Amino acid sequence: MLRIFLLFVTLAVAGCGSTYSVKQSSFIRASGTGASSEAAKDAAFRKAIEERVGVLVLGERAIADYRLIKDEILSFSAGYVDDYRVVERKKMGDMWLVTADIWVSSSRITNRIFIGANAREKLPGMRAAESFDSFIEQRRQADRLLSKLLAGFPQDALVIKFLGTDVEFDAERNALMTVNYNLSWNQNYLIALAETLDQLEDGAERNANPSGKIRLNYQKPEDWLGTLDTFYFKDKILFKQIKDRLKRERVGIKLQIFNNDAAVFEECRVDSDWVSDGGVLKNSWSAVNLNGLVALRRSVTYKFTQSERDKRLLRLANQLRLAIVPVDDCGGLRIR
C-alpha cells in the first residue's frame, strides 16, 4: 500500500518539558556532504529523516490504473528535525563533511507551540528557525505530492463508456444524433487518493478546528459494500488545492467523429450537472463529497441541419470516440 508520511514542526524553548520529551527519543547519527557546511548539515538531516520514516517512490501520472511508475523518485519526509548536536565538521578539499546526532520527530500533532518563556530566558532562535524551515520544506513536498495526484483529475479519475447512438428528426427536419454513455469513477484512482489523504490529514486530532473535510466513498478490490472515509484538514492551503481541483466544472466530455483515421467532427462540452444524478461530486466551501460508488448514465445530442456540409459529415462518419478531458482543454475544440 502506498504509505506517505507527514512531517510536522515542533518549536521548543531550551529547558522546557517539550525539549525534555524530545530528548527521551533516540537520536540518529548521520553524515552529510555538501559544498558548504550548511549544505552538508542539511544533507545529514535528510539522511536521518529518511532513515527514521522512509521514502516514497512516486511516479508522475500512472496511465489509467494508477500503478506506480519509477520515472521520478520523490522523498517525502515524514519527520522533521527536533534537535541536533554536531559531532564533527570538517572540510575535505572543496567539500564539507558534517556528522551529527539528530533527533527526528514523526508526530502527527501539528500545533505544538512555544512554551512561554519570560524575558530573561534564552530563546533558541536558530534551532527554532531551522525546525521551521524543515516544516516549510515538508509542506512544499506535500504540495508537490498532492498536485501529482490531483493532476489526474478528471481524465484519470473518471471512466467513460460509450453505450450507443440514437438518430431521430425534429420538427424542422434536422437530424438529431444522441450519444449515450456511462460515467463512473476509476476505483484505483480513488484508492490512491484515499491513501494519500490519510497521511496528509492534519485536522483529525481533538480541538484541531479543521478548515475543511473530504468525504470519500469508494470500493477496494476486497470490499463488496464499499468504504466511506472522512479526512479533516487544518492546513487551509492544502485543503484549497483539493477543493479547487475536484470540481464538476472541470470535467469536459470530448466527442470525435472519424472517417477512418481522419477526424471530421470534434466538440467538447462541460459535464457539470451531476447533482440530480446522485451527487457523485459535491463541492462546498468547507467540504468535498466524492461518491465513487455511483455510475451515471448520460447523453448528449448533436444537431445536423439540411446543409450539404452536415449531410456530407453524416455520410463520412464511421467511427465515434468519447474521452474525458480537463475543461481547460476544451477551448476551441470544434471542427465541422
Secondary structure by P-SEA (a helix, b strand, c coil): cbbbbbbbbbbbccccaaaaaaaabbbbbbbbbcccaaaaaaaaaaaaaaaabbbbbccccccccccccccccccccccccccccccbbbbcccbbbbbbbbbbbbcccccccccccccccccaaaaaaaaaaaaaaaaaaaaaaaaaaacccccccbbbbbccccccccccbbbbbbbbbbbbcaaaaaaaaaaaaaaacccccccccccbbbbbbbcccccccbbbbbbbbcaaaaaaaaaaccccccbbbbbbbbccccccbbbbbbccccccccccccccccbbbbccccccccbbbbbbcccaaaaaaaaaccbbbbbbcccccccccccc
